[in-house]
Amino acid sequence: MSQLEAYFSRGDANASALIYDMYKNGAYLESWDENLDFNLYEKIAGKLNIDIEKEASREFDVDDKLPWDDINYGVDKSWLYAEYEKAKKAVSTVPCEVKCNNCGVCRNLKTRKVLSV
């Protein structure tokens, strides 16, 4: 189950094809352990030339186009990378309710912080 979750968290357009084919083959409530048919996942993934294990453990380089880059969530990619580097050193970031971290959300989404501590 964890491998499938990792695959879908990194998934690109191929993930949607896998989900759709699973549905067409009778998959239902697959996130419930008693309904998980991993053999069916492997069969359909094979048909679609998807290596679930490889994709689930794939690492991305800083300059790679990421599957979720097409979604505008406002945060600058450079800020996320800086947070990633901080996380590897176990350095936390103060929440924006306390101090603005210049993540880009307010600027990119033309909004402003409304909650304060």
N, CA, C and O atoms as CSV, one atom per row, in Angstrom:
chain,resi,resn,atom,element,x,y,z
A,1,MET,N,N,0.836,-1.195,0.000
A,1,MET,CA,C,0.000,0.000,0.000
A,1,MET,C,C,0.877,1.253,0.000
A,1,MET,O,O,0.598,2.208,-0.726
A,2,SER,N,N,1.930,1.251,0.808
A,2,SER,CA,C,2.815,2.417,0.880
A,2,SER,C,C,3.492,2.683,-0.452
A,2,SER,O,O,3.692,3.839,-0.826
A,3,GLN,N,N,3.844,1.639,-1.163
A,3,GLN,CA,C,4.473,1.810,-2.471
A,3,GLN,C,C,3.499,2.477,-3.443
A,3,GLN,O,O,3.896,3.356,-4.208
A,4,LEU,N,N,2.253,2.075,-3.421
A,4,LEU,CA,C,1.255,2.702,-4.283
A,4,LEU,C,C,1.042,4.162,-3.893
A,4,LEU,O,O,0.917,5.024,-4.763
A,5,GLU,N,N,1.001,4.441,-2.605
A,5,GLU,CA,C,0.853,5.823,-2.153
A,5,GLU,C,C,2.029,6.672,-2.625
A,5,GLU,O,O,1.846,7.807,-3.063
A,6,ALA,N,N,3.233,6.119,-2.533
A,6,ALA,CA,C,4.421,6.847,-3.004
A,6,ALA,C,C,4.340,7.074,-4.509
A,6,ALA,O,O,4.671,8.154,-4.997
A,7,TYR,N,N,3.902,6.064,-5.235
A,7,TYR,CA,C,3.764,6.214,-6.690
A,7,TYR,C,C,2.791,7.341,-7.026
A,7,TYR,O,O,3.100,8.211,-7.841
A,8,PHE,N,N,1.616,7.325,-6.398
A,8,PHE,CA,C,0.620,8.339,-6.718
A,8,PHE,C,C,1.041,9.732,-6.259
A,8,PHE,O,O,0.638,10.721,-6.872
A,9,SER,N,N,1.831,9.835,-5.209
A,9,SER,CA,C,2.287,11.157,-4.769
A,9,SER,C,C,3.314,11.750,-5.726
A,9,SER,O,O,3.523,12.963,-5.733
A,10,ARG,N,N,3.955,10.911,-6.532
A,10,ARG,CA,C,4.933,11.377,-7.505
A,10,ARG,C,C,4.391,11.291,-8.930
A,10,ARG,O,O,5.083,11.636,-9.888
A,11,GLY,N,N,3.163,10.835,-9.057
A,11,GLY,CA,C,2.604,10.475,-10.348
A,11,GLY,C,C,2.420,11.625,-11.323
A,11,GLY,O,O,2.172,12.767,-10.936
A,12,ASP,N,N,2.548,11.291,-12.588
A,12,ASP,CA,C,2.282,12.232,-13.660
A,12,ASP,C,C,1.006,11.791,-14.367
A,12,ASP,O,O,0.171,11.116,-13.764
A,13,ALA,N,N,0.841,12.159,-15.626
A,13,ALA,CA,C,-0.384,11.811,-16.356
A,13,ALA,C,C,-0.587,10.300,-16.450
A,13,ALA,O,O,-1.721,9.840,-16.585
A,14,ASN,N,N,0.486,9.529,-16.382
A,14,ASN,CA,C,0.354,8.066,-16.423
A,14,ASN,C,C,-0.421,7.530,-15.227
A,14,ASN,O,O,-1.093,6.503,-15.324
A,15,ALA,N,N,-0.326,8.226,-14.105
A,15,ALA,CA,C,-1.054,7.787,-12.909
A,15,ALA,C,C,-2.559,7.829,-13.153
A,15,ALA,O,O,-3.289,6.949,-12.695
A,16,SER,N,N,-3.019,8.839,-13.866
A,16,SER,CA,C,-4.457,8.915,-14.134
A,16,SER,C,C,-4.899,7.793,-15.069
A,16,SER,O,O,-6.008,7.275,-14.935
A,17,ALA,N,N,-4.038,7.417,-16.016
A,17,ALA,CA,C,-4.364,6.291,-16.904
A,17,ALA,C,C,-4.463,4.999,-16.094
A,17,ALA,O,O,-5.341,4.173,-16.345
A,18,LEU,N,N,-3.567,4.825,-15.127
A,18,LEU,CA,C,-3.606,3.636,-14.272
A,18,LEU,C,C,-4.900,3.605,-13.455
A,18,LEU,O,O,-5.558,2.569,-13.361
A,19,ILE,N,N,-5.253,4.732,-12.873
A,19,ILE,CA,C,-6.483,4.805,-12.075
A,19,ILE,C,C,-7.696,4.490,-12.942
A,19,ILE,O,O,-8.576,3.732,-12.533
A,20,TYR,N,N,-7.745,5.069,-14.137
A,20,TYR,CA,C,-8.891,4.851,-15.015
A,20,TYR,C,C,-8.992,3.386,-15.438
A,20,TYR,O,O,-10.083,2.816,-15.445
A,21,ASP,N,N,-7.862,2.778,-15.788
A,21,ASP,CA,C,-7.887,1.367,-16.173
A,21,ASP,C,C,-8.251,0.469,-14.986
A,21,ASP,O,O,-8.932,-0.543,-15.157
A,22,MET,N,N,-7.801,0.836,-13.799
A,22,MET,CA,C,-8.193,0.074,-12.611
A,22,MET,C,C,-9.711,0.130,-12.450
A,22,MET,O,O,-10.356,-0.885,-12.188
A,23,TYR,N,N,-10.266,1.315,-12.609
A,23,TYR,CA,C,-11.721,1.483,-12.501
A,23,TYR,C,C,-12.440,0.633,-13.552
A,23,TYR,O,O,-13.414,-0.052,-13.241
A,24,LYS,N,N,-11.956,0.681,-14.787
A,24,LYS,CA,C,-12.597,-0.091,-15.856
A,24,LYS,C,C,-12.521,-1.593,-15.604
A,24,LYS,O,O,-13.324,-2.357,-16.140
A,25,ASN,N,N,-11.553,-2.019,-14.785
A,25,ASN,CA,C,-11.394,-3.438,-14.472
A,25,ASN,C,C,-11.992,-3.811,-13.122
A,25,ASN,O,O,-11.675,-4.864,-12.570
A,26,GLY,N,N,-12.853,-2.954,-12.590
A,26,GLY,CA,C,-13.618,-3.303,-11.399
A,26,GLY,C,C,-13.031,-2.871,-10.070
A,26,GLY,O,O,-13.588,-3.209,-9.025
A,27,ALA,N,N,-11.928,-2.137,-10.067
A,27,ALA,CA,C,-11.360,-1.684,-8.791
A,27,ALA,C,C,-12.338,-0.732,-8.108
A,27,ALA,O,O,-12.954,0.118,-8.751
A,28,TYR,N,N,-12.463,-0.893,-6.800
A,28,TYR,CA,C,-13.395,-0.081,-6.029
A,28,TYR,C,C,-12.902,0.006,-4.598
A,28,TYR,O,O,-12.578,-1.015,-3.992
A,29,LEU,N,N,-12.841,1.204,-4.054
A,29,LEU,CA,C,-12.374,1.432,-2.684
A,29,LEU,C,C,-11.004,0.789,-2.444
A,29,LEU,O,O,-10.787,0.125,-1.431
A,30,GLU,N,N,-10.102,0.995,-3.377
A,30,GLU,CA,C,-8.782,0.368,-3.316
A,30,GLU,C,C,-7.926,0.844,-2.147
A,30,GLU,O,O,-6.956,0.179,-1.787
A,31,SER,N,N,-8.264,1.969,-1.556
A,31,SER,CA,C,-7.461,2.422,-0.424
A,31,SER,C,C,-7.779,1.637,0.849
A,31,SER,O,O,-7.085,1.782,1.855
A,32,TRP,N,N,-8.809,0.819,0.814
A,32,TRP,CA,C,-9.134,-0.050,1.939
A,32,TRP,C,C,-8.391,-1.358,1.743
A,32,TRP,O,O,-8.526,-2.006,0.705
A,33,ASP,N,N,-7.613,-1.743,2.729
A,33,ASP,CA,C,-6.759,-2.934,2.603
A,33,ASP,C,C,-7.511,-4.166,2.110
A,33,ASP,O,O,-6.988,-4.930,1.300
A,34,GLU,N,N,-8.726,-4.359,2.593
A,34,GLU,CA,C,-9.454,-5.566,2.202
A,34,GLU,C,C,-9.883,-5.548,0.735
A,34,GLU,O,O,-10.267,-6.586,0.196
A,35,ASN,N,N,-9.824,-4.396,0.088
A,35,ASN,CA,C,-10.193,-4.290,-1.318
A,35,ASN,C,C,-8.992,-4.167,-2.249
A,35,ASN,O,O,-9.152,-4.200,-3.469
A,36,LEU,N,N,-7.804,-4.027,-1.694
A,36,LEU,CA,C,-6.601,-3.811,-2.508
A,36,LEU,C,C,-6.250,-5.078,-3.285
A,36,LEU,O,O,-6.046,-6.145,-2.706
A,37,ASP,N,N,-6.187,-4.936,-4.586
A,37,ASP,CA,C,-5.791,-6.042,-5.462
A,37,ASP,C,C,-4.483,-5.643,-6.135
A,37,ASP,O,O,-4.473,-5.141,-7.260
A,38,PHE,N,N,-3.381,-5.876,-5.425
A,38,PHE,CA,C,-2.076,-5.453,-5.938
A,38,PHE,C,C,-1.737,-6.175,-7.240
A,38,PHE,O,O,-1.059,-5.610,-8.098
A,39,ASN,N,N,-2.201,-7.416,-7.397
A,39,ASN,CA,C,-1.951,-8.136,-8.652
A,39,ASN,C,C,-2.582,-7.416,-9.835
A,39,ASN,O,O,-2.000,-7.364,-10.918
A,40,LEU,N,N,-3.774,-6.859,-9.627
A,40,LEU,CA,C,-4.423,-6.108,-10.694
A,40,LEU,C,C,-3.637,-4.838,-11.006
A,40,LEU,O,O,-3.482,-4.473,-12.172
A,41,TYR,N,N,-3.134,-4.154,-9.957
A,41,TYR,CA,C,-2.283,-2.976,-10.189
A,41,TYR,C,C,-1.078,-3.358,-11.044
A,41,TYR,O,O,-0.757,-2.678,-12.019
A,42,GLU,N,N,-0.416,-4.449,-10.669
A,42,GLU,CA,C,0.778,-4.870,-11.420
A,42,GLU,C,C,0.432,-5.225,-12.860
A,42,GLU,O,O,1.173,-4.879,-13.780
A,43,LYS,N,N,-0.687,-5.912,-13.060
A,43,LYS,CA,C,-1.098,-6.310,-14.406
A,43,LYS,C,C,-1.362,-5.081,-15.278
A,43,LYS,O,O,-0.863,-4.991,-16.400
A,44,ILE,N,N,-2.135,-4.153,-14.766
A,44,ILE,CA,C,-2.479,-2.970,-15.557
A,44,ILE,C,C,-1.272,-2.054,-15.725
A,44,ILE,O,O,-1.071,-1.485,-16.798
A,45,ALA,N,N,-0.471,-1.906,-14.681
A,45,ALA,CA,C,0.747,-1.096,-14.794
A,45,ALA,C,C,1.659,-1.674,-15.866
A,45,ALA,O,O,2.244,-0.929,-16.653
A,46,GLY,N,N,1.783,-2.986,-15.901
A,46,GLY,CA,C,2.594,-3.634,-16.927
A,46,GLY,C,C,2.065,-3.346,-18.320
A,46,GLY,O,O,2.833,-3.062,-19.239
A,47,LYS,N,N,0.742,-3.420,-18.474
A,47,LYS,CA,C,0.098,-3.133,-19.761
A,47,LYS,C,C,0.384,-1.700,-20.206
A,47,LYS,O,O,0.528,-1.432,-21.399
A,48,LEU,N,N,0.468,-0.767,-19.227
A,48,LEU,CA,C,0.706,0.647,-19.521
A,48,LEU,C,C,2.192,1.013,-19.493
A,48,LEU,O,O,2.548,2.184,-19.627
A,49,ASN,N,N,3.055,0.011,-19.318
A,49,ASN,CA,C,4.510,0.240,-19.212
A,49,ASN,C,C,4.870,1.173,-18.059
A,49,ASN,O,O,5.731,2.043,-18.193
A,50,ILE,N,N,4.202,0.981,-16.932
A,50,ILE,CA,C,4.481,1.752,-15.720
A,50,ILE,C,C,5.191,0.836,-14.736
A,50,ILE,O,O,4.689,-0.239,-14.409
A,51,ASP,N,N,6.353,1.259,-14.268
A,51,ASP,CA,C,7.097,0.519,-13.244
A,51,ASP,C,C,6.811,1.192,-11.906
A,51,ASP,O,O,7.473,2.160,-11.533
A,52,ILE,N,N,5.821,0.670,-11.189
A,52,ILE,CA,C,5.383,1.283,-9.937
A,52,ILE,C,C,6.526,1.388,-8.939
A,52,ILE,O,O,6.706,2.431,-8.310
A,53,GLU,N,N,7.296,0.323,-8.788
A,53,GLU,CA,C,8.399,0.330,-7.822
A,53,GLU,C,C,9.418,1.414,-8.163
A,53,GLU,O,O,9.848,2.164,-7.286
A,54,LYS,N,N,9.800,1.495,-9.422
A,54,LYS,CA,C,10.779,2.502,-9.857
A,54,LYS,C,C,10.243,3.921,-9.649
A,54,LYS,O,O,10.942,4.790,-9.128
A,55,GLU,N,N,8.995,4.138,-10.065
A,55,GLU,CA,C,8.409,5.472,-9.938
A,55,GLU,C,C,8.195,5.860,-8.474
A,55,GLU,O,O,8.330,7.031,-8.118
A,56,ALA,N,N,7.866,4.891,-7.632
A,56,ALA,CA,C,7.624,5.164,-6.214
A,56,ALA,C,C,8.888,5.597,-5.487
A,56,ALA,O,O,8.819,6.326,-4.497
A,57,SER,N,N,10.033,5.156,-5.970
A,57,SER,CA,C,11.294,5.499,-5.301
A,57,SER,C,C,12.112,6.523,-6.085
A,57,SER,O,O,13.258,6.807,-5.736
A,58,ARG,N,N,11.525,7.072,-7.137
A,58,ARG,CA,C,12.233,8.042,-7.974
A,58,ARG,C,C,12.558,9.302,-7.193
A,58,ARG,O,O,11.734,9.819,-6.440
A,59,GLU,N,N,13.773,9.780,-7.388
A,59,GLU,CA,C,14.176,11.056,-6.805
A,59,GLU,C,C,14.259,12.083,-7.911
A,59,GLU,O,O,14.571,11.752,-9.055
A,60,PHE,N,N,13.983,13.313,-7.577
A,60,PHE,CA,C,13.991,14.387,-8.548
A,60,PHE,C,C,15.196,15.288,-8.322
A,60,PHE,O,O,15.593,15.536,-7.183
A,61,ASP,N,N,15.775,15.774,-9.415
A,61,ASP,CA,C,16.814,16.789,-9.322
A,61,ASP,C,C,16.145,18.153,-9.203
A,61,ASP,O,O,14.978,18.322,-9.557
A,62,VAL,N,N,16.894,19.107,-8.706
A,62,VAL,CA,C,16.360,20.446,-8.464
A,62,VAL,C,C,15.765,21.060,-9.732
A,62,VAL,O,O,14.744,21.744,-9.659
A,63,ASP,N,N,16.367,20.834,-10.862
A,63,ASP,CA,C,15.919,21.464,-12.099
A,63,ASP,C,C,14.906,20.639,-12.883
A,63,ASP,O,O,14.460,21.076,-13.945
A,64,ASP,N,N,14.531,19.464,-12.396
A,64,ASP,CA,C,13.557,18.626,-13.087
A,64,ASP,C,C,12.188,19.296,-13.114
A,64,ASP,O,O,11.805,19.997,-12.177
A,65,LYS,N,N,11.466,19.071,-14.194
A,65,LYS,CA,C,10.064,19.465,-14.228
A,65,LYS,C,C,9.322,18.413,-13.399
A,65,LYS,O,O,9.406,17.217,-13.680
A,66,LEU,N,N,8.616,18.859,-12.405
A,66,LEU,CA,C,7.921,17.967,-11.501
A,66,LEU,C,C,6.483,17.756,-11.964
A,66,LEU,O,O,5.898,18.641,-12.588
A,67,PRO,N,N,5.911,16.596,-11.667
A,67,PRO,CA,C,4.545,16.310,-12.112
A,67,PRO,C,C,3.532,17.366,-11.665
A,67,PRO,O,O,2.542,17.594,-12.360
A,68,TRP,N,N,3.757,17.999,-10.542
A,68,TRP,CA,C,2.809,18.957,-9.989
A,68,TRP,C,C,3.161,20.399,-10.339
A,68,TRP,O,O,2.510,21.325,-9.854
A,69,ASP,N,N,4.192,20.609,-11.183
A,69,ASP,CA,C,4.571,21.973,-11.563
A,69,ASP,C,C,3.484,22.706,-12.338
A,69,ASP,O,O,3.494,23.937,-12.384
A,70,ASP,N,N,2.558,21.992,-12.940
A,70,ASP,CA,C,1.486,22.631,-13.701
A,70,ASP,C,C,0.396,23.210,-12.803
A,70,ASP,O,O,-0.484,23.925,-13.281
A,71,ILE,N,N,0.449,22.910,-11.519
A,71,ILE,CA,C,-0.549,23.408,-10.573
A,71,ILE,C,C,0.000,24.680,-9.934
A,71,ILE,O,O,1.092,24.674,-9.366
A,72,ASN,N,N,-0.758,25.763,-10.028
A,72,ASN,CA,C,-0.328,27.031,-9.432
A,72,ASN,C,C,-0.843,27.113,-8.003
A,72,ASN,O,O,-1.996,27.477,-7.768
A,73,TYR,N,N,0.009,26.777,-7.066
A,73,TYR,CA,C,-0.349,26.854,-5.647
A,73,TYR,C,C,0.305,28.055,-4.991
A,73,TYR,O,O,0.178,28.247,-3.782
A,74,GLY,N,N,1.013,28.877,-5.783
A,74,GLY,CA,C,1.530,30.145,-5.308
A,74,GLY,C,C,2.938,30.132,-4.748
A,74,GLY,O,O,3.619,31.157,-4.776
A,75,VAL,N,N,3.385,29.005,-4.244
A,75,VAL,CA,C,4.700,28.936,-3.603
A,75,VAL,C,C,5.797,28.875,-4.666
A,75,VAL,O,O,5.709,28.097,-5.616
A,76,ASP,N,N,6.833,29.705,-4.496
A,76,ASP,CA,C,7.967,29.696,-5.421
A,76,ASP,C,C,8.737,28.386,-5.288
A,76,ASP,O,O,8.964,27.903,-4.179
A,77,LYS,N,N,9.137,27.818,-6.419
A,77,LYS,CA,C,9.895,26.567,-6.408
A,77,LYS,C,C,11.228,26.748,-5.674
A,77,LYS,O,O,11.690,25.839,-4.984
A,78,SER,N,N,11.835,27.915,-5.825
A,78,SER,CA,C,13.116,28.176,-5.134
A,78,SER,C,C,12.914,28.169,-3.620
A,78,SER,O,O,13.796,27.728,-2.883
A,79,TRP,N,N,11.771,28.650,-3.151
A,79,TRP,CA,C,11.484,28.638,-1.718
A,79,TRP,C,C,11.313,27.200,-1.232
A,79,TRP,O,O,11.800,26.846,-0.158
A,80,LEU,N,N,10.622,26.371,-2.019
A,80,LEU,CA,C,10.458,24.967,-1.641
A,80,LEU,C,C,11.807,24.260,-1.561
A,80,LEU,O,O,12.042,23.459,-0.656
A,81,TYR,N,N,12.682,24.555,-2.500
A,81,TYR,CA,C,14.008,23.931,-2.467
A,81,TYR,C,C,14.769,24.365,-1.216
A,81,TYR,O,O,15.416,23.542,-0.567
A,82,ALA,N,N,14.695,25.640,-0.877
A,82,ALA,CA,C,15.369,26.130,0.337
A,82,ALA,C,C,14.799,25.445,1.574
A,82,ALA,O,O,15.544,25.117,2.497
A,83,GLU,N,N,13.477,25.224,1.602
A,83,GLU,CA,C,12.848,24.509,2.716
A,83,GLU,C,C,13.307,23.057,2.768
A,83,GLU,O,O,13.502,22.498,3.847
A,84,TYR,N,N,13.475,22.462,1.617
A,84,TYR,CA,C,13.968,21.081,1.538
A,84,TYR,C,C,15.377,20.997,2.148
A,84,TYR,O,O,15.674,20.089,2.924
A,85,GLU,N,N,16.223,21.945,1.789
A,85,GLU,CA,C,17.581,21.965,2.345
A,85,GLU,C,C,17.552,22.175,3.854
A,85,GLU,O,O,18.328,21.550,4.578
A,86,LYS,N,N,16.675,23.041,4.336
A,86,LYS,CA,C,16.535,23.253,5.780
A,86,LYS,C,C,16.050,21.986,6.468
A,86,LYS,O,O,16.531,21.640,7.547
A,87,ALA,N,N,15.101,21.293,5.851
A,87,ALA,CA,C,14.551,20.072,6.442
A,87,ALA,C,C,15.623,19.003,6.585
A,87,ALA,O,O,15.631,18.271,7.576
A,88,LYS,N,N,16.523,18.897,5.622
A,88,LYS,CA,C,17.599,17.910,5.713
A,88,LYS,C,C,18.521,18.202,6.896
A,88,LYS,O,O,19.200,17.306,7.396
A,89,LYS,N,N,18.540,19.448,7.337
A,89,LYS,CA,C,19.371,19.838,8.487
A,89,LYS,C,C,18.535,19.943,9.764
A,89,LYS,O,O,19.019,20.398,10.800
A,90,ALA,N,N,17.275,19.515,9.673
A,90,ALA,CA,C,16.333,19.572,10.804
A,90,ALA,C,C,16.128,20.994,11.308
A,90,ALA,O,O,15.982,21.215,12.510
A,91,VAL,N,N,16.117,21.947,10.404
A,91,VAL,CA,C,15.858,23.349,10.737
A,91,VAL,C,C,14.417,23.653,10.364
A,91,VAL,O,O,14.002,23.432,9.226
A,92,SER,N,N,13.661,24.156,11.319
A,92,SER,CA,C,12.259,24.447,11.043
A,92,SER,C,C,12.077,25.904,10.610
A,92,SER,O,O,12.962,26.743,10.782
A,93,THR,N,N,10.917,26.169,10.051
A,93,THR,CA,C,10.567,27.504,9.605
A,93,THR,C,C,9.419,28.012,10.458
A,93,THR,O,O,8.463,27.283,10.726
A,94,VAL,N,N,9.514,29.246,10.878
A,94,VAL,CA,C,8.453,29.862,11.663
A,94,VAL,C,C,7.240,30.040,10.746
A,94,VAL,O,O,7.396,30.500,9.615
A,95,PRO,N,N,6.044,29.688,11.202
A,95,PRO,CA,C,4.847,29.828,10.362
A,95,PRO,C,C,4.612,31.283,9.939
A,95,PRO,O,O,5.008,32.215,10.639
A,96,CYS,N,N,3.980,31.457,8.816
A,96,CYS,CA,C,3.766,32.813,8.304
A,96,CYS,C,C,2.834,33.622,9.206
A,96,CYS,O,O,2.824,34.851,9.136
A,97,GLU,N,N,2.059,32.955,10.042
A,97,GLU,CA,C,1.228,33.694,10.987
A,97,GLU,C,C,2.082,34.472,11.983
A,97,GLU,O,O,1.639,35.471,12.548
A,98,VAL,N,N,3.317,33.999,12.192
A,98,VAL,CA,C,4.236,34.655,13.114
A,98,VAL,C,C,5.145,35.626,12.375
A,98,VAL,O,O,5.355,36.751,12.826
A,99,LYS,N,N,5.685,35.190,11.235
A,99,LYS,CA,C,6.628,36.006,10.470
A,99,LYS,C,C,6.568,35.573,9.010
A,99,LYS,O,O,6.619,34.381,8.706
A,100,CYS,N,N,6.460,36.535,8.118
A,100,CYS,CA,C,6.435,36.221,6.694
A,100,CYS,C,C,7.763,35.581,6.288
A,100,CYS,O,O,8.839,36.061,6.643
A,101,ASN,N,N,7.656,34.480,5.531
A,101,ASN,CA,C,8.845,33.774,5.063
A,101,ASN,C,C,9.109,33.994,3.579
A,101,ASN,O,O,9.988,33.353,3.002
A,102,ASN,N,N,8.364,34.883,2.968
A,102,ASN,CA,C,8.534,35.207,1.550
A,102,ASN,C,C,8.477,33.968,0.667
A,102,ASN,O,O,9.330,33.766,-0.197
A,103,CYS,N,N,7.473,33.152,0.892
A,103,CYS,CA,C,7.318,31.933,0.100
A,103,CYS,C,C,6.789,32.209,-1.300
A,103,CYS,O,O,6.939,31.380,-2.197
A,104,GLY,N,N,6.175,33.362,-1.488
A,104,GLY,CA,C,5.661,33.745,-2.789
A,104,GLY,C,C,4.155,33.707,-2.902
A,104,GLY,O,O,3.609,34.244,-3.866
A,105,VAL,N,N,3.459,33.096,-1.959
A,105,VAL,CA,C,2.006,32.939,-2.073
A,105,VAL,C,C,1.303,34.287,-2.194
A,105,VAL,O,O,0.494,34.479,-3.102
A,106,CYS,N,N,1.595,35.210,-1.305
A,106,CYS,CA,C,0.896,36.507,-1.336
A,106,CYS,C,C,1.163,37.234,-2.653
A,106,CYS,O,O,0.242,37.775,-3.265
A,107,ARG,N,N,2.397,37.245,-3.079
A,107,ARG,CA,C,2.781,37.922,-4.319
A,107,ARG,C,C,2.179,37.214,-5.541
A,107,ARG,O,O,1.572,37.857,-6.398
A,108,ASN,N,N,2.348,35.904,-5.614
A,108,ASN,CA,C,1.919,35.155,-6.796
A,108,ASN,C,C,0.408,35.006,-6.916
A,108,ASN,O,O,-0.123,34.956,-8.026
A,109,LEU,N,N,-0.278,34.935,-5.804
A,109,LEU,CA,C,-1.734,34.770,-5.829
A,109,LEU,C,C,-2.471,36.081,-5.552
A,109,LEU,O,O,-3.695,36.109,-5.424
A,110,LYS,N,N,-1.693,37.169,-5.464
A,110,LYS,CA,C,-2.250,38.505,-5.236
A,110,LYS,C,C,-3.218,38.514,-4.052
A,110,LYS,O,O,-4.379,38.909,-4.154
A,111,THR,N,N,-2.676,38.057,-2.930
A,111,THR,CA,C,-3.463,37.998,-1.701
A,111,THR,C,C,-2.613,38.550,-0.566
A,111,THR,O,O,-1.514,39.054,-0.800
A,112,ARG,N,N,-3.098,38.461,0.624
A,112,ARG,CA,C,-2.320,38.877,1.786
A,112,ARG,C,C,-2.714,38.037,2.973
A,112,ARG,O,O,-3.792,37.444,3.016
A,113,LYS,N,N,-1.811,38.001,3.939
A,113,LYS,CA,C,-2.058,37.230,5.147
A,113,LYS,C,C,-3.170,37.939,5.951
A,113,LYS,O,O,-3.143,39.155,6.141
A,114,VAL,N,N,-4.147,37.135,6.413
A,114,VAL,CA,C,-5.239,37.735,7.195
A,114,VAL,C,C,-5.245,37.204,8.631
A,114,VAL,O,O,-5.840,37.834,9.505
A,115,LEU,N,N,-4.599,36.064,8.898
A,115,LEU,CA,C,-4.555,35.533,10.251
A,115,LEU,C,C,-3.291,36.001,10.944
A,115,LEU,O,O,-2.230,36.060,10.324
A,116,SER,N,N,-3.386,36.327,12.187
A,116,SER,CA,C,-2.220,36.694,12.970
A,116,SER,C,C,-2.317,36.047,14.346
A,116,SER,O,O,-3.408,35.765,14.840
A,117,VAL,N,N,-1.160,35.816,14.953
A,117,VAL,CA,C,-1.120,35.230,16.282
A,117,VAL,C,C,-1.191,36.330,17.305
A,117,VAL,O,O,-1.172,36.059,18.506
